[in-house]
Amino acid sequence: MKIKAIITGATGMVGEGVLYECLKHPDVEAVLVVNRRPCGLADKKLNEIIHADFSDLSAIEDKLSGYNACFFCSGVSSVGMKEDKYTQLTYDLTLSFAKTLKQLNPEITFNYVSGAGTDSTEKGKAMWARVKGKTENDLLKMFNSAYMFRPGYIQPTKGLKNAYKVYKIFAPAYPILRALFPKYVGTLEEIGLAMINSALKGYPKKVLEIVDIRDLAIKE
């Protein structure tokens, strides 16, 4: 099977890294990036749509069919944000986007990037974790094939431009961090490869922590 993937968030660190792995992978045939601003890349596999409102895809629906994977890497920080606004930007927009893709591509594999510490019970004290947990839970109900990615510390891929400053600062210490905290430390390359492999081969777990992401990245 060849993958035709839709990627969101390609102007952020995770989305850019996933896009990079997709463009060089032999089993990825085509990539459609849906962004609010240009990602600044050109490749024979790559098409890009600039679209501001993820809650209303009606203007671009005719361009979203024929895909068998979605790697949803968009997201915002919850710092300084009220719960209702964070819910709108995290849960509402994601589910709206996902519902449209489900209607157009019923058998699509949908991968969502949440984060380590996401609260599947939706009842914990951390607001962001509850909202991410509800987002994960409802996506898992919606799709036959869906995987929730929960990365912790992410070692950036060399040469990419959208790595967050904090990751660049800690990058030289990566071998030590991985040795000390193997359950919480992974690479951007592993996330990208794991997403590709989830669409190609599947995985027994639907919620993937760092150890699962690492395992799926090297899955034969």
HELIX and SHEET records of a PDB file:
HELIX    1   1 MET A   13  LYS A   24  1                                  12    
HELIX    2   2 GLU A   61  LYS A   63  5                                   3    
HELIX    3   3 GLU A   83  THR A   87  1                                   5    
HELIX    4   4 GLN A   88  ASP A   92  3                                   5    
HELIX    5   5 LEU A   93  LEU A  104  1                                  12    
HELIX    6   6 MET A  127  MET A  142  1                                  16    
HELIX    7   7 LYS A  165  PHE A  170  1                                   6    
HELIX    8   8 ALA A  171  ALA A  173  5                                   3    
HELIX    9   9 TYR A  174  LEU A  180  1                                   7    
HELIX   10  10 LEU A  188  LYS A  201  1                                  14    
HELIX   11  11 ILE A  210  ALA A  217  1                                   8    
SHEET    1   A 7 LEU A  46  ILE A  50  0                                        
SHEET    2   A 7 VAL A  28  ASN A  35  1                                        
SHEET    3   A 7 ILE A   3  THR A   8  1                                        
SHEET    4   A 7 ALA A  69  PHE A  72  1                                        
SHEET    5   A 7 THR A 109  VAL A 113  1                                        
SHEET    6   A 7 SER A 145  PHE A 149  1                                        
SHEET    7   A 7 VAL A 207  LEU A 208  1                                        
SHEET    1   B 2 TYR A 153  GLN A 155  0                                        
SHEET    2   B 2 VAL A 185  THR A 187  1                                        
END                                                                             
